[in-house]
Amino acid sequence: MTPKQSYLSCLDTLKPVRDALDVFNGKWKLPILVSIMVGNERFTDIQHSISCITPKVLAKELKDLEEHKLIRRVIINEYPVKILYRPEPYAESIIPIIDALKEWGLNHRKKLFT
Amino acid sequence: MTPKQSYLSCLDTLKPVRDALDVFNGKWKLPILVSIMVGNERFTDIQHSISCITPKVLAKELKDLEEHKLIRRVIINEYPVKILYRPEPYAESIIPIIDALKEWGLNHRKKLFT
């Protein structure tokens, strides 16, 4: 298989990889998702659990994650109104990615600094 | 385990995940690495195999990938001098990430458009 051919067959790999990276790109989405998955439901709790994120950025990233059906927003009709963020069952699907990235990140640190 | 505690234990997960995302962040690194891994060695071959990438961006990304020990540059002492890019054996370590992202990307497209 010439490089060009094998690369074209790789394009079938790269398109979905690009799709996934488009969702998780940037430094905030995965940390926010993990924070919600371990039980932080309120905007301020999520914000405090992630260093250096601004409310504006957090609001945008939460909206993206909602559009990608990974989290949902729950409105509690109290005084004042309460807004909570909960993981959709679909969010569990990111765990294999988290595991693969974690494994690689741990080894990479050793590789670079030993 | 309170959300705060479980999140702290998650920080041990997030740091290496962040390390990995720092390396693969952006839309070019993985496609470039795959292009080299399937046999594109010359700058122009790599560039032509990836739509819309500029020479300037490709040069920077190749340098980053070299610093992260994923590829190496081979100088062939001919007239003119030939420069080739080859994957390091270490590049194989990204395959589990590629597989996890691919799997997720394929399913996500179905999820959003069905």
HADDOCK unambig.tbl for C-alpha pairs under 7 A between the chains (distance, minus, plus):
assign (segid A and resid 3 and name CA) (segid B and resid 38 and name CA) 5.70 0.50 0.50
assign (segid A and resid 3 and name CA) (segid B and resid 39 and name CA) 4.92 0.50 0.50
assign (segid A and resid 3 and name CA) (segid B and resid 40 and name CA) 5.95 0.50 0.50
assign (segid A and resid 6 and name CA) (segid B and resid 38 and name CA) 6.21 0.50 0.50
assign (segid A and resid 7 and name CA) (segid B and resid 35 and name CA) 6.21 0.50 0.50
assign (segid A and resid 7 and name CA) (segid B and resid 38 and name CA) 6.02 0.50 0.50
assign (segid A and resid 13 and name CA) (segid B and resid 102 and name CA) 6.13 0.50 0.50
assign (segid A and resid 14 and name CA) (segid B and resid 31 and name CA) 6.57 0.50 0.50
assign (segid A and resid 16 and name CA) (segid B and resid 102 and name CA) 4.97 0.50 0.50
assign (segid A and resid 16 and name CA) (segid B and resid 105 and name CA) 4.26 0.50 0.50
assign (segid A and resid 16 and name CA) (segid B and resid 106 and name CA) 5.33 0.50 0.50
assign (segid A and resid 17 and name CA) (segid B and resid 98 and name CA) 6.61 0.50 0.50
assign (segid A and resid 17 and name CA) (segid B and resid 101 and name CA) 5.05 0.50 0.50
assign (segid A and resid 17 and name CA) (segid B and resid 102 and name CA) 4.58 0.50 0.50
assign (segid A and resid 17 and name CA) (segid B and resid 105 and name CA) 5.78 0.50 0.50
assign (segid A and resid 19 and name CA) (segid B and resid 105 and name CA) 5.27 0.50 0.50
assign (segid A and resid 20 and name CA) (segid B and resid 101 and name CA) 5.67 0.50 0.50
assign (segid A and resid 20 and name CA) (segid B and resid 104 and name CA) 6.43 0.50 0.50
assign (segid A and resid 20 and name CA) (segid B and resid 105 and name CA) 4.62 0.50 0.50
assign (segid A and resid 25 and name CA) (segid B and resid 25 and name CA) 6.43 0.50 0.50
assign (segid A and resid 25 and name CA) (segid B and resid 26 and name CA) 6.81 0.50 0.50
assign (segid A and resid 26 and name CA) (segid B and resid 25 and name CA) 6.79 0.50 0.50
assign (segid A and resid 27 and name CA) (segid B and resid 18 and name CA) 6.99 0.50 0.50
assign (segid A and resid 31 and name CA) (segid B and resid 14 and name CA) 6.56 0.50 0.50
assign (segid A and resid 35 and name CA) (segid B and resid 7 and name CA) 6.20 0.50 0.50
assign (segid A and resid 38 and name CA) (segid B and resid 3 and name CA) 5.68 0.50 0.50
assign (segid A and resid 38 and name CA) (segid B and resid 6 and name CA) 6.18 0.50 0.50
assign (segid A and resid 38 and name CA) (segid B and resid 7 and name CA) 6.01 0.50 0.50
assign (segid A and resid 39 and name CA) (segid B and resid 3 and name CA) 4.89 0.50 0.50
assign (segid A and resid 40 and name CA) (segid B and resid 3 and name CA) 5.91 0.50 0.50
assign (segid A and resid 96 and name CA) (segid B and resid 100 and name CA) 6.08 0.50 0.50
assign (segid A and resid 97 and name CA) (segid B and resid 97 and name CA) 6.60 0.50 0.50
assign (segid A and resid 97 and name CA) (segid B and resid 100 and name CA) 5.25 0.50 0.50
assign (segid A and resid 97 and name CA) (segid B and resid 101 and name CA) 6.26 0.50 0.50
assign (segid A and resid 98 and name CA) (segid B and resid 17 and name CA) 6.62 0.50 0.50
assign (segid A and resid 100 and name CA) (segid B and resid 96 and name CA) 6.08 0.50 0.50
assign (segid A and resid 100 and name CA) (segid B and resid 97 and name CA) 5.25 0.50 0.50
assign (segid A and resid 101 and name CA) (segid B and resid 17 and name CA) 5.06 0.50 0.50
assign (segid A and resid 101 and name CA) (segid B and resid 20 and name CA) 5.69 0.50 0.50
assign (segid A and resid 101 and name CA) (segid B and resid 97 and name CA) 6.26 0.50 0.50
assign (segid A and resid 102 and name CA) (segid B and resid 13 and name CA) 6.12 0.50 0.50
assign (segid A and resid 102 and name CA) (segid B and resid 16 and name CA) 4.96 0.50 0.50
assign (segid A and resid 102 and name CA) (segid B and resid 17 and name CA) 4.57 0.50 0.50
assign (segid A and resid 104 and name CA) (segid B and resid 20 and name CA) 6.42 0.50 0.50
assign (segid A and resid 105 and name CA) (segid B and resid 16 and name CA) 4.25 0.50 0.50
assign (segid A and resid 105 and name CA) (segid B and resid 17 and name CA) 5.79 0.50 0.50
assign (segid A and resid 105 and name CA) (segid B and resid 19 and name CA) 5.26 0.50 0.50
assign (segid A and resid 105 and name CA) (segid B and resid 20 and name CA) 4.62 0.50 0.50
assign (segid A and resid 106 and name CA) (segid B and resid 16 and name CA) 5.33 0.50 0.50
